[in-house]
Amino acid sequence: MFQLKSDSGSIDLKHNSMHELYKFCRAVLWLVFSILMPALLFAQAKRTLTAVPSTTIDTWIHGYYISLPANYSTSGKNYPLLIFIHGEGEIGDGSAAHLPIVLRGGPPMQIDQQINHNVDAHFPDPVVVNGKSYEFIVMAPQMTQQPSQNGPEQVMIDDVINYAIGHYRVDSSKISITGLSMGGGIAIEYPGQSAKLYGRRLASLLGCAIASYNAPDRAKEIAAAHLPVWLTVNSGDNTGPYGYTIGYIHNLDSLHASPAPIETIFNAAGHYGWLQTYGAPGVVGITDSISKLNVYQWMLQYRRVGDSVVVDQGTPVDTTPLPPITSSVVWGPYTAAPDGKGVTVNWSTVLEQNNKYFIVQRSSDGITFVNIDTTAAANAPHSYAYEDPAPVMGSSYYRLLQVSTDGKTSYSDTMNVSFPGAAQASLHLKPNPSSGLVYLEMTNADLGPLEVSITDASGRTLRNWSFDKQAAYWNQAINTGSLPAGTYFLVVKGPKTRAVRTFLRSQE
């Protein structure tokens, strides 16, 4: 061992070097720790998003995404649950290869953008409403197929809710459901099947561009469950279509549903609206003009308590009727006439106040009318027009139903229209209503190719067939089994034939 002499005695160089090295390493470790620890703590504070592929919940769900709050693993508390139901374009087998397409829209897309792409997609986390802070458990299952209505789809949503409660710490009094397009339709049909069995499991419902016919019985069940409902849609949506959304709102308003439903109509074309509804990179989601809450705050303000809901401070939802709204519409000129391609309906108003929309209705006998179009109100003197692309051959009837914001209605005069220019066709449908096969019988002199189609009330073609009529008498079976229950129009077109019949698809 080497030693140096000094006035203070000998110095052990080996011991001194080791001591200095220890102090240096300790300083370096502390520097690294002080730099990395905040980053580590920040990383631990992030919400999670986890794919759970190849996991069978039931017949229709074989995989899902789950997003848990930042401190879920350490908090020990229960959290509100948000179930997101995707659209038809995101159907898959639940495998690791198919599951990511669920991230195309809605809350899963927002969370994925923020966690995995470091992009602000405006998913609020936490959600602060009325001075309280909340964090959602978000579950996004993937459907292998669309379940049929009135039973199977309700079973599917029930299975998802039960699975979530069984596998995660869910506050069962704060379960919300949301969906877009097909998923929005399933979301609203779940409580619409039964208030007792399904509606009373939910605290709130948010639907975007819902693909669900606005059957009055569904609105009755939703109103009976006192379920808060907020629906959004583009004014130019013919796929949803727009009329379905405002039809539900109108039915709920007519029942004086409490809390009152909210509707948001985007002045845009096409079957979209989910970016404006939920939010996305560069797009901030909507805020209710009355409550000033965004959709996530609006959902989380409610808590389910038995047959009703309360705002989360425990105050029951106010069921006091709102002050009466003064509404008034004064009709102007109104006409309905053939235009060569169809029938054009023109109408105008000389006064509009607190008007909501107009519904164009058509009848083949002047007694039973069906809705064929819905037009948003201008709430100012205005001229309107609608072209019916599939009028009834021969004599038919048109009228307008006007709906005010307070639920009051008025009708225009009924107009009789004769649509000429086609061979008379004695077209009969048997059976009608039907839950499956429908037999078409027609007798006329027109021969050659026939195009048969089924359209909905908005004129959107849902099914198409091509046939060859080789004799005066023609009989053909078509299968309507995949259509949801509802009212449709069956259209037959030939070289000189054009016939339209109302068709009722019954429940199986």
C-alpha positions in Angstrom: 0.0 0.0 0.0 1.3 3.5 -0.9 1.3 6.2 1.7 2.1 9.9 1.6 3.4 11.9 4.6 2.0 15.2 5.5 1.8 17.4 8.6 -1.4 15.7 9.6 0.0 12.3 9.2 -0.2 9.6 6.6 -3.1 9.4 4.0 -4.5 6.1 2.7 -4.8 6.7 -1.0 -6.8 3.5 -1.7 -9.3 4.3 1.0 -9.6 7.9 -0.1 -10.2 6.9 -3.8 -12.9 4.4 -2.9 -14.6 7.0 -0.7 -14.6 9.6 -3.5 -15.9 7.0 -6.0 -18.7 6.1 -3.7 -19.7 9.8 -3.3 -19.5 10.3 -7.1 -21.7 7.2 -7.8 -24.2 8.3 -5.2 -24.5 11.7 -6.8 -25.0 10.2 -10.2 -27.7 7.9 -9.0 -29.5 10.7 -7.2 -29.3 12.8 -10.4 -30.7 10.0 -12.5 -33.4 9.3 -9.9 -34.4 13.0 -9.6 -34.7 13.2 -13.4 -36.5 9.9 -14.1 -38.8 9.7 -11.1 -41.2 12.5 -12.2 -41.5 10.8 -15.6 -42.1 7.4 -14.0 -44.7 8.9 -11.7 -46.4 10.6 -14.7 -46.4 7.4 -16.6 -48.1 5.6 -13.7 -50.7 8.3 -13.7 -51.9 7.6 -17.2 -55.2 5.9 -18.1 -54.7 2.4 -19.6 -56.1 1.0 -22.8 -55.9 -2.8 -23.1 -57.0 -5.1 -25.9 -58.6 -8.3 -24.7 -58.8 -10.4 -27.9 -60.2 -13.9 -28.3 -62.3 -13.7 -25.1 -65.8 -15.0 -25.4 -68.4 -13.0 -23.5 -71.4 -14.5 -25.4 -72.4 -15.5 -29.0 -71.8 -12.0 -30.4 -68.8 -10.8 -28.4 -65.5 -12.5 -28.7 -63.1 -9.7 -27.8 -63.1 -6.2 -26.3 -61.1 -3.2 -25.3 -61.0 -2.0 -21.7 -59.7 1.4 -20.5 -59.2 1.8 -16.8 -58.6 5.0 -14.8 -55.1 6.0 -13.9 -55.1 4.9 -10.3 -57.5 1.9 -10.8 -55.0 -0.7 -9.5 -54.3 1.2 -6.2 -57.5 3.1 -5.4 -59.8 0.1 -4.5 -62.9 2.1 -5.3 -65.7 1.5 -7.8 -65.9 3.6 -11.0 -68.6 4.6 -13.4 -68.9 2.4 -16.5 -69.2 3.6 -20.1 -70.1 1.0 -22.7 -69.4 2.0 -26.3 -71.1 0.1 -29.1 -69.5 0.4 -32.5 -70.9 0.7 -36.0 -71.5 -1.9 -38.7 -68.1 -1.2 -40.3 -66.3 -2.3 -37.1 -67.7 -5.8 -37.0 -65.0 -8.5 -36.5 -64.2 -11.8 -34.9 -62.7 -10.4 -31.8 -59.2 -11.6 -32.6 -56.0 -9.6 -32.2 -56.0 -8.9 -35.9 -59.7 -7.7 -36.0 -60.0 -5.9 -32.7 -58.1 -2.7 -33.5 -60.8 -1.5 -36.0 -63.0 -0.8 -32.9 -60.6 2.2 -32.3 -61.9 4.0 -35.4 -64.4 6.2 -33.6 -65.9 7.3 -30.3 -64.3 7.2 -26.9 -62.0 4.2 -27.8 -60.5 6.3 -30.6 -60.1 9.3 -28.3 -58.3 7.3 -25.6 -56.1 5.5 -28.2 -55.0 8.8 -29.7 -54.1 10.3 -26.3 -52.3 7.2 -24.9 -50.6 5.7 -27.9 -50.2 8.6 -30.3 -49.7 11.5 -27.8 -52.4 13.5 -29.6 -55.1 15.4 -27.7 -58.4 13.9 -28.8 -60.5 15.7 -26.2 -61.4 12.8 -24.0 -61.7 14.5 -20.6 -59.9 12.6 -17.8 -60.9 13.2 -15.2 -64.4 14.5 -15.9 -65.3 17.3 -13.6 -69.1 18.1 -13.2 -70.8 20.1 -10.5 -67.5 20.3 -8.6 -67.0 16.6 -8.5 -64.3 14.5 -10.3 -65.0 11.2 -12.0 -63.2 8.7 -14.1 -64.8 6.2 -16.4 -64.1 2.6 -16.9 -64.6 2.4 -20.7 -65.5 -0.9 -22.3 -65.7 -1.3 -26.1 -66.8 -4.8 -27.2 -66.5 -6.0 -30.8 -69.5 -7.8 -32.3 -69.0 -10.8 -34.6 -72.3 -9.9 -36.2 -75.3 -7.7 -35.6 -77.7 -9.5 -33.3 -81.3 -9.4 -34.4 -83.7 -7.1 -32.6 -86.2 -7.5 -29.8 -84.3 -10.1 -27.7 -80.9 -11.1 -28.9 -79.4 -7.5 -28.9 -80.7 -6.9 -25.4 -79.2 -10.2 -24.2 -75.9 -9.1 -25.7 -75.8 -5.7 -23.9 -76.9 -7.4 -20.7 -74.1 -9.9 -21.0 -71.6 -7.1 -21.5 -72.8 -5.3 -18.4 -72.8 -8.4 -16.3 -69.3 -9.3 -17.6 -68.0 -5.8 -16.7 -69.4 -6.0 -13.2 -68.0 -9.4 -12.7 -64.5 -8.6 -13.9 -64.0 -4.9 -12.9 -64.9 -2.6 -10.0 -68.0 -1.0 -11.5 -70.3 1.5 -9.8 -73.5 -0.2 -10.9 -75.6 3.0 -10.2 -73.6 4.9 -12.9 -73.7 2.7 -16.0 -73.9 4.7 -19.3 -74.3 3.4 -22.8 -73.3 5.1 -26.0 -72.9 4.1 -29.7 -72.8 5.4 -33.2 -74.9 4.3 -36.3 -75.7 0.6 -35.8 -74.3 0.8 -32.3 -76.4 3.8 -31.5 -79.4 1.9 -32.7 -78.6 -1.1 -30.4 -77.9 1.3 -27.5 -81.4 2.9 -27.7 -83.2 -0.4 -28.5 -81.7 -2.0 -25.3 -83.8 0.1 -22.9 -86.6 0.4 -25.4 -87.4 -3.3 -25.1 -88.2 -3.2 -21.4 -87.9 -0.5 -18.8 -88.0 -3.0 -16.0 -85.4 -5.5 -17.4 -83.0 -3.1 -19.2 -83.8 0.6 -18.9 -83.4 0.6 -15.2 -79.9 -0.7 -15.4 -78.7 2.5 -17.0 -78.0 6.0 -15.7 -77.8 7.7 -19.1 -77.8 7.1 -22.9 -76.0 9.0 -25.7 -76.7 8.0 -29.3 -75.1 9.3 -32.5 -76.7 8.9 -36.0 -78.8 6.0 -34.6 -79.8 3.3 -37.0 -83.0 2.4 -35.3 -86.6 3.0 -36.3 -88.4 5.2 -33.9 -91.1 2.7 -32.7 -93.5 4.4 -30.2 -93.4 1.4 -27.9 -89.6 1.9 -27.4 -90.1 5.5 -26.4 -92.7 4.4 -23.8 -90.3 2.0 -22.2 -87.5 4.6 -22.1 -89.8 7.2 -20.6 -91.0 4.7 -18.0 -87.4 4.1 -17.0 -86.8 7.9 -16.6 -83.7 7.4 -18.6 -81.8 10.5 -19.6 -81.4 10.5 -23.4 -79.2 12.7 -25.7 -79.3 12.0 -29.5 -77.2 13.7 -32.2 -77.4 13.5 -36.0 -76.5 15.3 -39.2 -79.5 17.1 -40.8 -78.5 15.5 -44.1 -78.2 12.0 -42.9 -80.1 9.6 -45.1 -78.5 6.5 -43.8 -79.4 6.7 -40.1 -81.6 8.4 -41.1 -82.2 11.8 -39.6 -85.9 11.1 -39.3 -85.3 8.2 -36.9 -83.5 10.5 -34.4 -86.1 13.2 -34.3 -88.8 10.6 -34.3 -87.5 9.2 -31.0 -87.3 12.8 -29.6 -90.8 13.6 -30.7 -92.2 10.4 -29.2 -90.4 11.0 -25.9 -91.5 14.7 -25.9 -95.1 13.5 -26.5 -94.8 11.3 -23.4 -93.5 14.2 -21.4 -90.4 12.1 -20.6 -88.5 13.2 -17.5 -85.7 14.1 -17.7 -86.5 15.7 -21.1 -84.5 14.3 -24.0 -81.8 16.4 -25.7 -81.3 16.5 -29.4 -78.4 18.1 -31.3 -78.7 18.5 -35.1 -75.5 19.2 -37.0 -76.0 21.2 -40.2 -74.1 18.7 -42.3 -74.7 16.0 -44.9 -73.8 12.3 -44.7 -73.9 9.6 -42.1 -71.5 11.0 -39.6 -71.6 13.3 -36.6 -69.6 11.2 -34.2 -66.5 13.4 -34.3 -68.5 16.5 -33.4 -70.4 14.5 -30.7 -67.5 12.9 -28.8 -64.5 14.9 -29.9 -61.4 14.0 -31.9 -57.9 15.4 -32.7 -58.7 19.0 -33.6 -62.4 18.6 -33.0 -64.0 19.5 -29.6 -67.1 17.5 -28.7 -70.4 19.2 -28.2 -71.8 21.0 -25.2 -75.5 21.2 -24.3 -76.7 24.8 -24.8 -78.9 24.7 -21.7 -76.9 22.8 -19.1 -73.5 23.9 -20.5 -72.2 20.4 -20.0 -70.3 18.3 -22.5 -71.5 14.8 -23.3 -69.3 13.2 -20.7 -70.2 15.6 -18.0 -73.9 15.2 -18.9 -73.7 11.4 -18.6 -71.8 11.5 -15.3 -74.1 13.9 -13.6 -76.7 11.1 -13.3 -77.0 8.2 -10.9 -79.6 5.4 -11.2 -81.7 4.9 -8.0 -84.4 2.3 -8.6 -87.0 3.4 -11.0 -85.6 6.9 -11.4 -82.4 8.8 -11.7 -80.9 11.5 -9.5 -78.2 14.1 -10.1 -75.1 12.9 -8.3 -75.5 15.2 -5.3 -78.6 13.1 -4.5 -81.2 15.6 -5.7 -84.0 13.9 -7.7 -84.4 15.0 -11.3 -86.9 17.8 -11.4 -90.2 16.5 -12.8 -92.0 19.9 -12.6 -93.4 20.7 -16.0 -91.6 23.4 -17.8 -93.3 26.8 -18.4 -95.5 26.6 -21.6 -93.7 27.5 -24.8 -95.6 29.8 -27.1 -95.5 28.2 -30.5 -97.2 29.3 -33.7 -97.1 28.3 -37.4 -99.2 29.9 -40.1 -99.3 27.9 -43.3 -98.6 29.4 -46.7 -99.2 27.9 -50.2 -99.0 24.1 -50.4 -98.9 21.9 -53.5 -98.2 18.3 -54.4 -97.9 17.3 -58.0 -96.1 14.8 -60.4 -92.9 16.2 -61.9 -92.1 13.4 -64.4 -89.8 11.4 -62.1 -91.8 11.4 -58.9 -94.1 13.7 -56.9 -92.8 17.1 -55.6 -94.3 18.5 -52.4 -93.9 22.2 -52.0 -95.1 24.2 -48.9 -94.3 27.4 -47.2 -95.0 29.3 -44.0 -95.8 33.0 -43.4 -95.0 32.7 -39.6 -92.9 30.2 -37.6 -92.2 30.4 -33.9 -90.7 27.6 -31.8 -91.3 25.2 -34.7 -89.3 21.9 -34.6 -89.8 20.1 -37.9 -92.2 19.0 -40.6 -93.0 15.3 -41.5 -94.2 14.6 -45.1 -96.8 11.8 -45.0 -98.2 9.7 -47.9 -101.2 7.4 -48.2 -102.6 5.1 -50.8 -106.2 5.3 -49.5 -106.4 8.7 -47.8 -106.9 7.0 -44.4 -103.7 5.4 -43.3 -100.6 7.6 -43.7 -96.9 6.7 -43.4 -94.0 9.1 -42.8 -91.7 9.4 -45.8 -89.5 12.4 -44.9 -88.7 14.8 -42.1 -87.5 18.4 -42.7 -86.0 20.6 -40.0 -87.8 23.9 -39.4 -86.4 27.3 -40.4 -88.3 29.1 -37.6 -88.8 32.0 -39.9 -91.1 32.5 -43.0 -89.7 29.9 -45.4 -90.4 27.8 -48.5 -89.8 24.1 -48.4 -89.7 21.2 -51.0 -89.5 17.5 -51.0 -89.5 15.1 -54.0 -90.9 11.6 -53.4 -88.8 9.3 -55.6 -91.1 6.3 -55.3 -94.7 7.5 -55.5 -97.7 5.2 -55.5 -99.0 4.4 -59.0 -102.3 5.9 -59.8 -104.1 7.9 -57.0 -102.4 8.7 -53.7 -102.6 11.3 -51.0 -100.1 13.6 -49.3 -100.2 15.8 -46.2 -97.8 17.5 -43.8 -97.5 17.1 -40.0 -95.9 20.1 -38.3 -94.4 19.6 -34.8 -93.6 22.4 -32.4 -90.9 22.4 -29.7 -93.6 21.9 -27.0 -94.9 18.8 -28.7 -98.0 20.4 -30.2 -98.8 19.4 -33.8 -100.9 20.6 -36.7 -101.7 19.2 -40.2 -101.8 20.7 -43.6 -104.6 20.0 -46.0 -104.6 16.6 -47.7 -103.7 16.7 -51.4 -104.8 14.0 -53.9 -102.2 13.2 -56.6 -102.5 11.0 -59.6 -99.2 9.7 -60.9 -99.5 8.7 -64.6 -97.2 7.2 -67.3 -96.9 3.6 -66.3 -98.9 0.4 -67.1 -101.5 -0.4 -64.6 -100.3 -3.3 -62.4 -102.4 -5.4 -60.0 -99.5 -6.0 -57.6 -100.3 -8.0 -54.5 -98.1 -9.0 -51.6 -98.8 -12.1 -49.6 -98.6 -12.3 -46.6 -98.4 -8.7 -45.5 -97.3 -8.3 -42.7 -94.6 -11.0 -43.0 -91.6 -12.1 -41.0 -89.9 -13.9 -43.9 -90.9 -14.9 -47.4 -93.2 -12.6 -49.3 -94.9 -13.6 -52.5 -95.4 -11.0 -55.2 -98.3 -11.4 -57.7 -98.8 -9.1 -60.6 -100.8 -9.2 -63.8 -100.3 -6.7 -66.7 -99.2 -6.7 -70.3 -95.7 -5.4 -69.6 -92.9 -8.0 -70.4 -89.2 -7.9 -69.9 -86.8 -7.1 -67.0 -88.2 -6.2 -63.6 -86.3 -4.5 -60.8 -87.7 -5.1 -57.3 -86.5 -3.1 -54.4 -87.4 -2.4 -50.7 -86.9 1.1 -49.4 -87.3 2.7 -46.0 -89.4 5.7 -45.3 -86.6 8.0 -46.3 -86.3 6.5 -49.8 -83.1 4.6 -49.0 -82.8 1.3 -50.9 -82.2 -1.6 -48.5 -82.7 -4.6 -50.8 -82.6 -5.2 -54.6 -83.6 -8.0 -56.9 -83.7 -8.5 -60.7 -86.2 -10.7 -62.5 -87.5 -11.4 -66.1 -91.2 -11.2 -66.6 -92.1 -13.5 -69.5 -95.9 -13.6 -69.3 -98.8 -11.4 -68.3 -99.1 -13.2 -64.9 -96.0 -13.0 -62.7 -95.4 -14.6 -59.3 -92.2 -14.4 -57.4 -91.1 -15.0 -53.8 -88.5 -12.7 -52.1 -86.9 -13.2 -48.6 -87.2 -10.3 -46.2 -86.1 -12.2 -43.2 -83.0 -10.1 -42.5 -84.9 -6.8 -42.3 -85.7 -5.3 -38.8 -89.4 -5.1 -37.9 -91.0 -1.9 -39.3 -92.7 -0.3 -42.3 -91.1 -0.4 -45.7 -92.0 0.3 -49.4 -91.8 -2.4 -52.0 -91.1 -0.9 -55.5 -91.5 -2.8 -58.8 -90.1 -1.2 -62.0 -90.3 -2.5 -65.5 -90.2 -1.1 -69.1 -93.7 0.4 -68.6 -94.4 -0.6 -65.0 -94.0 1.2 -61.8 -95.8 0.0 -58.7 -95.2 0.8 -55.0 -96.8 -1.1 -52.1 -96.5 -0.6 -48.4 -94.9 -3.6 -46.7 -94.9 -4.4 -43.0 -92.1 -6.6 -41.6 -93.4 -8.2 -38.5 -91.4 -9.7 -35.6 -90.5 -13.3 -35.9 
